[in-house]
Amino acid sequence: MAANSRLTIGVHVLAWLALAERRGRAVLTSDEVAASVKTNPVVVRRSLGDLRRAGLVVVRHGAGAGWSLARAPEEITVLDVYEAVESEPLFGLHHTEPNLECPVGRGIRPALGGVYDGAERAVRGELERTSIADVLRETLEVSGR
């Protein structure tokens, strides 16, 4: 199963917009953002659309068109990004009812449901403690800039 990178792309986009803003460029085009992510601009535009619907970025049309942060990077958590780009729960149970005549099939959903709920709470808590400003700071420290 391939890992989903929507969260990573969303955080990358916001960190790049935050850095551009810090450097005096309040607005970037989706092509400029895509160059940093090194992916197709269509992928970035899709992510920017999700982030816009969540109120994390704004788009400007016409002269000086492009994207910018809707809030300060310190006010945007990685959880905000996760909730903007992910529509599915972190962990999923069977898509169909397991065999209820089987002792494992009968008990697996309740057993895993509690485990998955606890794991999701822990992940969401960690994502909520980390802001885009934190990610940008750590990124710049790692890259030596």
Secondary structure, 3 states (H helix, E strand, C coil): CCCCCHHHHHHHHHHHHHHHHHCCCCCECHHHHHHHHCCCHHHHHHHHHHHHHCCCEEEECCCCCEEEECCCHHHCEHHHHHHHHCCCCCCCCCCCCCCCCCHHHHHHHHHHHHHHHHHHHHHHHHHHCCEHHHHHHHHHHHHCC
